[in-house]
Amino acid sequence: MEIPAAAPAGVDAEPIPLDVLYEDEDIAVINKPAGMIIHPGAGADSGTMVAALLHRFGGMPGLSRWAARCGLDRSPARQGTSGAVVIARTDAAHKTLVEEFRERSVQKTTSPCCTAR
């Protein structure tokens, strides 16, 4: 019998559509749209990527910890950013991804884009 991981405290699953770029048993890569906040906090109690991930995948080990590390919405100025977010779906994948980011064996590329008003 397999028992799903517990949901992060205070986060309810919500049926929010996700643009899944890649998915397997270990990881998922989500195209985060501009304006979507990754986790609840600072006045955002719903409509977050974590809530959408919980709805789509159920409880995942380390979900709230890993989502926090993507760097796409750490400040209000960055909440308008979009980009691919890698989500670990297992403890082993989480550990591997943390090590790869720590050792800088993963390359992150950003492409700034702006429009004039």
Secondary structure, 3 states (H helix, E strand, C coil): CCCCCCCCCCCCCCCCCCCEEEECCCEEEEEECCCCCCCCECCECCCCHHHHHHHHHCCCCCHHHHHHCCCCCCCHHHCCCCEEEEEECCHHHHHHHHHHHHCCCCCCCCCCCCCCC
